[in-house]
Amino acid sequence: MIKLIDPDHPFYRPLWIRLLIIALCAFWTAVEFRNSENTWGMIFLAVTTYTACTLLIFFKPKLPITEEANVEAASTIPTEEIETKADSRG
């Protein structure tokens, strides 16, 4: 099955981003119903429901990111490699 939203992408990790996306979908659903566009309202209601289910109810990230992992990953880049790339450019 094709995933329309990939919940494993790092962009969706912060809760506030997920809530903002759901709020925007719900807002647009309300706009469509307010303008008496029932067909588009139902379409966006389905989009809002799918988004809420994917990003809140069934959201389980595979690898939790911690501050220690970020610092550790950044410190594993060899400085010699960075200097070599900078020297070769110019």
C-alpha positions in Angstrom: 0.0 0.0 0.0 1.3 3.5 -0.9 1.9 5.8 2.1 0.7 9.3 1.4 2.4 10.5 4.6 5.6 8.8 5.7 5.5 9.1 9.5 9.1 7.9 9.8 10.4 11.0 8.1 12.3 13.3 10.6 10.1 16.2 9.6 7.1 14.7 11.5 8.9 14.0 14.8 8.0 17.2 16.6 4.5 17.1 18.0 3.8 20.7 17.2 4.4 20.1 13.4 2.0 17.2 13.4 -0.6 19.2 15.2 -0.2 22.1 12.9 -0.7 20.0 9.8 -3.8 18.5 11.2 -5.1 21.9 12.3 -4.5 23.3 8.8 -6.4 20.4 7.2 -9.3 20.9 9.6 -9.3 24.6 9.0 -9.6 24.1 5.2 -12.3 21.5 5.8 -14.3 24.2 7.7 -13.7 26.7 4.9 -15.0 24.4 2.3 -18.2 23.6 4.3 -18.7 27.2 5.2 -18.6 28.1 1.5 -21.3 25.4 0.8 -18.8 23.3 -1.1 -20.0 20.0 0.3 -18.0 17.8 -2.1 -14.7 19.5 -1.3 -15.7 19.6 2.4 -16.1 15.8 2.4 -12.8 15.3 0.5 -10.9 17.5 3.0 -12.7 15.8 5.9 -11.3 12.5 4.6 -7.8 14.1 4.3 -8.1 15.5 7.8 -9.1 12.1 9.2 -6.4 10.3 7.4 -3.8 12.8 8.5 -4.9 12.7 12.2 -4.9 8.9 12.2 -1.4 8.7 10.6 0.3 11.5 12.5 -1.4 11.1 16.0 -3.2 7.8 16.5 -0.9 5.4 14.7 2.3 7.4 15.0 5.2 5.2 16.2 8.7 6.5 15.1 11.2 3.7 14.4 14.2 5.4 15.9 13.8 7.9 18.7 16.3 10.8 18.3 17.9 12.1 21.4 20.3 15.0 22.0 23.1 12.5 22.8 22.7 10.8 19.4 22.8 14.1 17.6 26.0 15.2 19.3 27.6 11.8 18.8 26.7 11.7 15.1 28.1 15.2 14.6 31.4 14.4 16.4 32.1 11.3 14.2 32.8 13.4 11.1 36.6 13.3 10.6 38.0 16.8 10.4 40.7 15.7 7.9 38.0 14.8 5.4 36.4 18.2 5.7 39.7 20.0 5.3 40.6 17.9 2.3 37.4 18.8 0.5 37.9 22.5 1.3 41.5 22.4 0.0 40.5 20.7 -3.3 37.9 23.3 -4.0 40.2 26.2 -4.2 
